[in-house]
Amino acid sequence: MTIDYDQLKRFVKEAMFIGGGINEPSAPQGVPHRMPVADITDKEQDQGDVKANHLYAIALTAREATEKLIEALDDPLYDDAYQHAFKATANLRKVLNSIEEMGAHPMPDQRVVAPPPRNQKYTGTAGYLPMTFSAGGELEEGEQ
């Protein structure tokens, strides 16, 4: 028995594209394919303390300014000033984390520093202790 591949190709196209096949849209026209389940009540931009969010924005601007200063001072001639600017940006990282602890809720595009270790998933500060095995001899009598 021979297979007519052209006829088979026509059958497949007909099944896929004609009369509600798998590639034809099945939803009514004008209705988007994905719709949000519900509008969440606490929008991300409305979360957090208003004053803390404002302070976070100011500290973020200062952090960005010190980063630009570090790039500008990247010359051995300005080595001492570079070190001070680097320390300033490290301290501003701590300032951002402190303001977040005070109640600020930074937007995702405002997160430029890592959160404090207790808010990180795999830092090992949440009671996680890795199990280690040591090579050694047999346990002596009375040892556990």
RALIN-V940730 format. One record per pair of residues at least 6 apart in sequence whose C-alpha atoms are under 6 Angstrom apart, sorted by the first residue. I is the first residue (numbers start at 1). J is the second residue. D is the distance in Angstrom with one decimal. If there is no record, write none. Layout:
i=<I:I>
j=<J:J>
d=<D:D>
This chain:
i=<15:16:16:17:17:47:48:48:48:49:49:52:53:63:63:66:73>
j=<21:22:23:23:24:105:103:104:105:103:104:104:104:89:92:89:82>
d=<5.5:5.2:5.5:5.7:5.8:6.0:5.5:4.8:4.6:5.4:5.5:4.7:4.7:5.8:5.9:5.8:5.5>
